[in-house]
Amino acid sequence: MALNFEQKQAIVAEVAEVARVAYSAVAAEYRGISVEKMTALRAEARRNGVYLRVVKNTLARRAVKDTEFECMAEGLTGPLVLAFSQEDPGSAARVIKDFAKGEDKLKVTLVSIGGQMLAASELETLAKMPTYDQAISMLMSVMKAPIQKLAATMNEVPGKLVRTVAAIRDAKEAA
């Protein structure tokens, strides 16, 4: 079905808006994947806060123009599905990586984060990035460790005194 000019403008505007606020983007070739599997991929993407869209390459090039994903414009060739991370930098990479495990026909072609293109092989690295909650948890554990060690050290002084007095008492009682 051919799109009219207004529909094309709407698609470009929608993808451009998503690209402006996205943390990272992944483009993958989906040739040969069944509709049922693509529907499952879309559902998984929605659950993980990933914007997933199949867009004509000319429209995608216009949409990523003047965003930090403009570096992807030259690589947008062939039938591609675009995935933009909206909640954390690694979410799109995790969704695509997990789906690609069970589907050999999905080939990652472009990976971008922070205005830089990464090699398609860097998908694994991007997927391993912590989520927002995991990053906060890691930060809190790093911040808590020195205080916890200080409290344990300060608690050890009276504890050692009590053990020493108890040892002296036991020695006097035995004598």
C-alpha positions as CSV (number, residue, x, y, z in Angstrom):
1,M,0.0,0.0,0.0
2,A,1.5,3.3,-1.1
3,L,1.6,6.1,1.5
4,N,0.5,9.6,0.7
5,F,2.6,12.6,1.5
6,E,0.8,13.4,4.8
7,Q,1.2,9.8,6.0
8,K,4.9,10.0,5.2
9,Q,5.3,13.2,7.1
10,A,3.5,11.7,10.1
11,I,5.8,8.7,10.1
12,V,8.9,10.9,9.8
13,A,7.7,13.2,12.6
14,E,6.9,10.2,14.9
15,V,10.2,8.5,14.4
16,A,12.1,11.8,14.7
17,E,10.4,12.5,18.0
18,V,11.3,9.1,19.4
19,A,14.9,9.4,18.1
20,R,15.3,12.8,19.9
21,V,14.6,11.3,23.3
22,A,16.0,7.8,22.8
23,Y,19.2,6.6,24.5
24,S,20.4,4.1,21.8
25,A,19.3,2.6,18.5
26,V,19.7,-0.8,16.8
27,A,18.8,-1.5,13.2
28,A,18.5,-5.2,12.1
29,E,17.6,-6.9,8.8
30,Y,14.5,-8.9,9.2
31,R,14.2,-10.6,5.8
32,G,12.5,-14.0,6.0
33,I,11.0,-13.7,9.5
34,S,7.4,-14.7,9.8
35,V,4.6,-12.2,10.8
36,E,3.9,-14.2,14.0
37,K,7.5,-13.9,15.1
38,M,7.7,-10.2,14.2
39,T,4.5,-9.7,16.3
40,A,6.1,-11.4,19.2
41,L,9.2,-9.2,18.8
42,R,7.0,-6.1,18.8
43,A,5.2,-7.3,22.0
44,E,8.5,-8.0,23.7
45,A,9.8,-4.6,22.7
46,R,6.7,-2.8,24.1
47,R,7.1,-4.7,27.4
48,N,10.7,-3.5,27.7
49,G,10.2,0.2,26.7
50,V,11.6,-0.1,23.2
51,Y,10.1,1.7,20.2
52,L,10.2,-0.8,17.3
53,R,9.2,0.2,13.8
54,V,9.7,-0.9,10.2
55,V,10.2,2.3,8.2
56,K,11.2,2.9,4.6
57,N,14.8,3.8,4.5
58,T,14.3,7.2,2.9
59,L,11.8,8.1,5.6
60,A,14.2,6.8,8.3
61,R,17.0,8.9,7.0
62,R,14.9,12.0,7.2
63,A,13.7,11.0,10.7
64,V,17.2,10.6,12.2
65,K,18.5,13.8,10.6
66,D,19.5,16.3,13.2
67,T,19.4,13.7,16.0
68,E,22.3,11.9,17.6
69,F,21.5,8.9,15.4
70,E,22.3,10.7,12.2
71,C,25.4,8.6,12.0
72,M,23.2,5.7,11.1
73,A,21.8,7.4,7.9
74,E,24.3,5.9,5.5
75,G,23.8,2.3,6.7
76,L,20.0,2.4,6.3
77,T,19.7,0.0,3.4
78,G,17.6,-3.1,2.9
79,P,14.6,-4.2,4.9
80,L,15.4,-3.0,8.4
81,V,13.5,-2.8,11.7
82,L,14.6,0.1,13.9
83,A,14.6,-0.3,17.7
84,F,15.0,2.8,19.9
85,S,15.7,2.4,23.7
86,Q,13.4,4.7,25.6
87,E,14.0,3.7,29.2
88,D,17.7,2.7,29.4
89,P,20.6,2.5,26.9
90,G,20.7,-1.3,26.8
91,S,17.0,-2.2,26.4
92,A,16.8,-2.3,22.6
93,A,20.0,-4.3,22.4
94,R,18.7,-6.8,25.0
95,V,15.4,-7.2,23.1
96,I,17.1,-7.7,19.7
97,K,19.8,-10.0,21.2
98,D,17.3,-12.2,22.9
99,F,15.1,-12.4,19.8
100,A,18.1,-13.1,17.6
101,K,19.1,-16.2,19.7
102,G,16.0,-18.0,18.5
103,E,15.9,-16.5,15.0
104,D,18.9,-16.8,12.7
105,K,17.3,-14.6,10.0
106,L,17.5,-11.5,12.2
107,K,20.9,-9.8,11.4
108,V,22.0,-6.7,13.3
109,T,23.5,-4.2,11.0
110,L,23.7,-0.9,12.9
111,V,24.2,-0.1,16.6
112,S,24.4,3.5,17.8
113,I,24.6,5.1,21.2
114,G,25.5,8.7,22.2
115,G,25.9,9.9,18.6
116,Q,28.5,7.2,17.8
117,M,28.2,4.2,15.5
118,L,29.3,0.9,17.1
119,A,30.2,-2.3,15.2
120,A,27.3,-4.7,15.0
121,S,29.4,-7.1,17.2
122,E,29.1,-4.5,20.0
123,L,25.5,-5.4,20.5
124,E,26.4,-7.8,23.3
125,T,28.3,-5.0,25.1
126,L,25.4,-2.6,24.8
127,A,23.0,-5.3,26.0
128,K,25.0,-5.9,29.1
129,M,24.6,-2.3,30.3
130,P,22.7,-2.1,33.5
131,T,19.2,-0.9,33.7
132,Y,18.4,2.3,35.6
133,D,17.4,0.3,38.7
134,Q,20.5,-1.9,38.5
135,A,22.7,1.2,38.2
136,I,21.1,2.9,41.2
137,S,21.5,-0.3,43.2
138,M,25.2,-0.6,42.2
139,L,25.7,3.1,43.2
140,M,24.0,2.6,46.5
141,S,26.1,-0.4,47.4
142,V,29.3,1.5,46.6
143,M,28.2,4.5,48.7
144,K,27.1,2.2,51.6
145,A,30.3,0.2,51.8
146,P,32.6,2.8,53.5
147,I,29.9,3.7,56.1
148,Q,29.2,0.0,56.8
149,K,33.0,-0.6,57.3
150,L,33.3,2.4,59.6
151,A,30.4,1.3,61.7
152,A,31.8,-2.3,61.9
153,T,35.3,-0.9,62.9
154,M,33.8,1.4,65.6
155,N,31.7,-1.4,66.9
156,E,34.8,-3.6,67.2
157,V,36.5,-1.4,69.8
158,P,33.9,-1.8,72.6
159,G,33.5,-5.5,71.5
160,K,37.2,-6.1,71.9
161,L,37.2,-4.3,75.3
162,V,34.3,-6.5,76.5
163,R,36.1,-9.7,75.4
164,T,39.3,-8.6,77.1
165,V,37.5,-7.8,80.4
166,A,35.7,-11.2,80.2
167,A,39.0,-13.0,79.6
168,I,40.5,-11.3,82.6
169,R,37.5,-12.2,84.7
170,D,37.7,-15.8,83.6
171,A,41.4,-15.9,84.4
172,K,40.9,-14.5,87.9
173,E,38.0,-16.9,88.6
174,A,40.1,-19.9,87.4
175,A,43.0,-18.8,89.7
